[in-house]
């Protein structure tokens, strides 16, 4: 089995978990055979002490079809 990795950034106004989930959902629109996802980094857009948006940079692993 051979796998490929792509990086997708998901954003959410709710949480890091939702941002990561949205990254996977977006990748699934065009990628078949997704097997794993790894959250590589987490960031927040801020306005002073207020969180405006959560961002999850997510690596998506999927099988390469032969």
TIZALUM-379802 format. One record per residue: x, y, z of N, C-alpha, C in turn; residue in one letter; residue number from 1. Coordinates in pm, whole numbers. Example, Ala and Ser with C-alpha at 12.3 -4.5 7.8 and 13.67 -1.06 7.14 Angstrom:
REM residues 2
<node <1319 -569 780> <1230 -450 780> <1320 -330 780> 'A' 1>
<node <1285 -225 708> <1367 -106 714> <1290 3 787> 'S' 2>
REM end
This chain:
REM residues 66
<node <85 -118 0> <0 0 0> <89 124 0> 'X' 1>
<node <51 221 -81> <120 350 -86> <20 457 -50> 'X' 2>
<node <66 552 31> <-21 663 69> <41 795 27> 'X' 3>
<node <-46 893 8> <-5 1028 -23> <-56 1118 90> 'X' 4>
<node <12 1231 110> <-26 1325 215> <-48 1462 152> 'X' 5>
<node <-159 1525 187> <-184 1663 148> <-209 1744 274> 'X' 6>
<node <-192 1874 264> <-217 1961 377> <-338 2049 348> 'X' 7>
<node <-432 2048 440> <-555 2126 425> <-574 2208 552> 'X' 8>
<node <-614 2333 535> <-637 2421 651> <-787 2442 666> 'X' 9>
<node <-837 2406 783> <-978 2427 816> <-992 2541 914> 'X' 10>
<node <-1101 2617 902> <-1125 2727 995> <-1266 2717 1053> 'X' 11>
<node <-1280 2768 1174> <-1409 2765 1242> <-1413 2879 1343> 'X' 12>
<node <-1530 2933 1363> <-1550 3033 1468> <-1582 2965 1602> 'X' 13>
<node <-1603 2832 1599> <-1644 2757 1718> <-1529 2697 1799> 'X' 14>
<node <-1441 2619 1730> <-1339 2545 1804> <-1231 2490 1711> 'X' 15>
<node <-1120 2446 1771> <-1016 2378 1695> <-1068 2247 1637> 'X' 16>
<node <-1145 2174 1717> <-1199 2045 1672> <-1286 2063 1547> 'X' 17>
<node <-1370 2164 1548> <-1456 2190 1433> <-1372 2231 1312> 'X' 18>
<node <-1267 2308 1332> <-1179 2348 1222> <-1113 2226 1159> 'X' 19>
<node <-1065 2133 1241> <-1003 2011 1190> <-1106 1924 1116> 'X' 20>
<node <-1224 1913 1171> <-1332 1836 1107> <-1367 1895 970> 'X' 21>
<node <-1373 2026 961> <-1406 2091 834> <-1294 2072 732> 'X' 22>
<node <-1168 2065 777> <-1057 2038 686> <-1073 1900 623> 'X' 23>
<node <-1109 1801 703> <-1129 1665 653> <-1249 1660 558> 'X' 24>
<node <-1358 1725 594> <-1477 1727 508> <-1447 1792 373> 'X' 25>
<node <-1367 1897 373> <-1332 1965 249> <-1246 1874 161> 'X' 26>
<node <-1148 1808 221> <-1063 1716 146> <-1145 1601 87> 'X' 27>
<node <-1242 1552 162> <-1323 1439 118> <-1409 1471 -5> 'X' 28>
<node <-1426 1598 -36> <-1503 1635 -156> <-1432 1591 -284> 'X' 29>
<node <-1298 1584 -281> <-1223 1551 -403> <-1123 1438 -386> 'X' 30>
<node <-1106 1387 -265> <-1008 1281 -240> <-1080 1155 -195> 'X' 31>
<node <-1046 1043 -260> <-1102 913 -220> <-1002 839 -131> 'X' 32>
<node <-1052 751 -48> <-965 662 29> <-892 728 144> 'X' 33>
<node <-951 832 204> <-887 896 319> <-881 796 434> 'X' 34>
<node <-762 782 492> <-742 685 600> <-708 750 734> 'X' 35>
<node <-634 860 731> <-590 924 854> <-587 1075 836> 'X' 36>
<node <-593 1144 947> <-571 1289 949> <-485 1320 1071> 'X' 37>
<node <-393 1413 1054> <-305 1455 1163> <-309 1607 1172> 'X' 38>
<node <-350 1657 1286> <-350 1802 1305> <-206 1845 1330> 'X' 39>
<node <-152 1921 1237> <-12 1962 1240> <10 2086 1326> 'X' 40>
<node <-83 2181 1318> <-70 2301 1400> <-207 2364 1424> 'X' 41>
<node <-215 2439 1532> <-337 2509 1570> <-304 2657 1586> 'X' 42>
<node <-390 2742 1529> <-371 2886 1538> <-504 2953 1570> 'X' 43>
<node <-495 3074 1625> <-614 3152 1653> <-596 3292 1596> 'X' 44>
<node <-700 3342 1531> <-703 3482 1491> <-764 3558 1607> 'X' 45>
<node <-697 3664 1650> <-738 3736 1770> <-770 3882 1742> 'X' 46>
<node <-855 3935 1828> <-878 4080 1837> <-855 4113 1984> 'X' 47>
<node <-732 4146 2018> <-697 4161 2158> <-702 4026 2225> 'X' 48>
<node <-783 4013 2329> <-797 3886 2400> <-912 3802 2345> 'X' 49>
<node <-987 3853 2249> <-1102 3782 2194> <-1061 3696 2075> 'X' 50>
<node <-1102 3568 2077> <-1075 3478 1966> <-1179 3502 1857> 'X' 51>
<node <-1132 3535 1736> <-1221 3557 1623> <-1241 3428 1542> 'X' 52>
<node <-1133 3350 1527> <-1141 3230 1445> <-1032 3131 1486> 'X' 53>
<node <-1067 3002 1479> <-973 2894 1505> <-929 2836 1371> 'X' 54>
<node <-802 2796 1364> <-750 2738 1240> <-672 2612 1274> 'X' 55>
<node <-698 2504 1199> <-628 2377 1216> <-563 2339 1083> 'X' 56>
<node <-430 2336 1082> <-358 2289 965> <-350 2137 979> 'X' 57>
<node <-411 2067 885> <-433 1924 897> <-371 1849 780> 'X' 58>
<node <-295 1745 811> <-240 1658 707> <-337 1543 685> 'X' 59>
<node <-374 1523 560> <-471 1420 521> <-394 1309 450> 'X' 60>
<node <-408 1187 499> <-339 1070 440> <-442 985 366> 'X' 61>
<node <-408 950 242> <-501 866 165> <-423 769 78> 'X' 62>
<node <-488 660 43> <-426 557 -40> <-412 603 -183> 'X' 63>
<node <-301 568 -245> <-279 593 -387> <-334 474 -463> 'X' 64>
<node <-419 502 -558> <-477 393 -638> <-382 356 -750> 'X' 65>
<node <-366 227 -772> <-275 177 -877> <-353 136 -999> 'X' 66>
REM end
